[in-house]
Amino acid sequence: MLVAAAVCPCPPLLVPEVAAGAAPELDAARAACAEALGVLAAGRPDRLVVLGPAEEGGHYPQGTRGSFQDFGVDLAVRLGPGDAPGPELPASLAVAAWLLARTGWTDVPVEGVAVDADLPADQCARLGAEIAGGNDRIALLVMGDGSASRTVKAPGYLDDRAAPFDAEAARALGTADLAALAALDTGLARALHASGRAPWQVLAAAAEDAGLDGTLLYDEAPYGVGYLVAAWS
């Protein structure tokens, strides 16, 4: 059963070494992420599952390595303690591993689940139900960004639909509105380059009957990309 969740954005720019001189611009986002992770710990889970968007789905055991070499930085991370063989973490899960290490998360076993960014809503629902099934107390760290089309300089250029999409996502995440998250438009999210859509819908399914309340901790669009942080407990 799901006992707590934290929702965080996943730009590599959250990592100061990657952001370099622009690092202070995301200090407030980093602080909000740390606050959300504190809510996870307070839920006293038996296991932590980290969700993040990727080009294809996959599972990553505790100790899986990741790095930011593709972003020009020689910085390695691990998803929790240990040293698991196999493919490296996708970027979203590498950012999550950095956040967990930064906040000193070592309390419970952790595993990563990459979610295909284009996964249909019904398959997101099945994945969420599978993750939350059983008697273990599960916490979720859900990585993903809102639209990337809030300004003309954004990666996806300006799209007038971006701000309303992000506003509805922020409202749903801030109030733990499961139905609204499940109803997010897959095609519109793809057009707006909103990588969080699929992980958020997995979260919505995992939270069915959990009775969690939501709090929105951060809602900004630096660089024209919607970054949202929320905590559910």
N, C-alpha and C positions, 0 to 999 in steps of 0.2 A: 504494500500500500504506500501511496505517496504521502509523505509527512511535511515536506518543504520543497520549495523551488526558488531558484534565482535565475533571472533572465538578464543576460549581459550582451553587449555588442561584441563583434569579433574582428574589428580591423587590426591588422598587425601594428598600426600606429599607436595602439594602447601600450605597446612595449616601448619604453622611453628610448632604448638603444636604436630602435627602428625609426622612431619619430625624430630623433636627434634634436635639432634646434627648435622644432615645433612641439616638443614633448609637453611643455606647460599648458598648451591649449587643451589637452585632454585630462588635466589633473582632476577636474571635477568628476569626469566620467570614471576615472580610476577609483576615486574615493567612494563613489556610489556603488561600484562593483564590489569593493571591499565590504561595504555595509551589507549588501545583498548576500555575500558569502557568509557573513556572520549569522544571518538568519538561518542558513542551511545548517550550520553547526549547532545552533540552538534547538533544532528539530530532533537532535540525537538519533540520526539515521543509522541503520546497519550497513548500508551501502550508498555510495554516491555514483550516479550515472551522469556522464557529461555528454550532452548532445550538441552537435555542430553541423552546419551545412557543408557539403562537399560535392564534387562532381559525381561521385558515386557513393553508395552506402557501404558500410563495413563496421566491424567491431574491433576495438583496440584494447588489449588487456592492460592491467596496471603495469607501469614500468616502461610502456612504449615510449620511444624517443621521438622528439620533434626538433625542428630547428627553424631559424629565420634566415638561412643562407640565401634563399630565393629573393629575399628583400635586401640583400647586400650587407647582412650583419652576421658575424660569426658568433651566434648565440644558440646554445642547445638547451632543451628542456626535456623533462620526463613527466609522464602522466602518473604522478605518485611515485612512491619508492619502488626499488627493484630495477631490473633490466630485462625487459621482454624483447625477444627477437621479433623480426618481421618488419613490414613496411612502416615508414615514418608516419607520424600524425599528420593529417591535413591541417591547413593553416588555422582553421577555426578552433580545432582541438589543441593546437600548439599554443594559441593565445590563452585558452582555458587552462592549460598546464602551467603557463606563466602566472596567471592570476592565482591559481591554487598555491603555487610555491611562494608567491609574494605574501600571501596571507597565512602561510604556515599550516596549510591543511594537511594533516597526517593522521587524522583520528580514525578513519574507517577505510575499508577497501574502496577503490575507485576503478571504474572502467569507462571507456569512451565508445560512443556510437556515432558514426558519421551518417548523416541523413542526406540522401540525394536531394539536392535543392529543388528538383522538379517532381518530387514524389507526390503522387495524387493524394488528395485529402483523405480518401477512404483507406489508403495504405498507411498514411500517417496515423489514423485512428487505430488501426490494428497494431501498429508498432507501439503506440502509447499504452494500449491495454496490455500488451505483452510485457512491457517493462514494469508496469505497476502491479502485475499479477503476483500472487503468492503472499506469504505472511511477513516477509522482510519489510522493515521500515526503509523506504527508498527516498533519497533526496535527489533532485535533478538540478544540474547546472546547465542552462539552456542558452547556447550561444547563437547569435544571429542579428543581422542588421535590418533596419527598415529600408525604405526606398533609397535609391542612389540617384534621384532625379529632382532634387529640391531646388537647384540653382543651375544657371547656364554653365557653370564651371564644374558641376558634379560629374562623376564618371558616366552617368546615363543621360546627361544634359537635362534641361528643364522640362518637366512634364507637369501640367496643372493638376493632374490626378494624384501626384505624389503626396502633397501636404494632407489632403483629406484621408488618404490611405494610412499615413503614419499617425494621424490624429485618432483614427478609429482603433488602430493597433495599440496605441498608447492607452486609450481608454479601456480597452479590453484587458490588457496586461495589468493595468493599475487596479482593476476591480475584479480580477480573476473571472472574467466573463467567458466561460467555456464555449457557449454557443456562438458568440461573436467571433472568437478565434477560429473555431471550426468552419465558420462561414466565410472566412477571408477568401477572396477571389484568386484562384491559382493563376489564371491567365494574366490578371492585372499585376499580381505580385511579380510574375516573370517579366512583364513589360517594364516594370519599375525597378527591376534588379533588386528586389527585396529578399535577401537571402534568409531572413528569419522566418518567413511564412511556414515552411515545412516543419522546422523544429518547434515553432509555437503551436502548431496543430498537433504534434506528437504530445506536447505538454498538456494541451487541453484534454486529450483522450486519457492520458495518465492520471489526470486530476479528477476524473469522474467519481463522484461519491466520496471524495476526500474531504470536502467541506473546508477548503482553504480560502483565506482572504488575501487580497492582493494590495500592494502598496507600490505606487510609481515613484521611483527615486531619481530618475534622470530622464529628460526628454529634450534633446537638442539635435541640431543638424549641422555640425561643423563639416566643412568641405562639401556641403550639399547632400550629405548622407544622414539618414535618420538613425540616431543611436538612442536606444531605450534601455533603461535598467529598471527592473522590478523585482520585488521579493514577495513570495507567497508563503504563508504559514498558517 
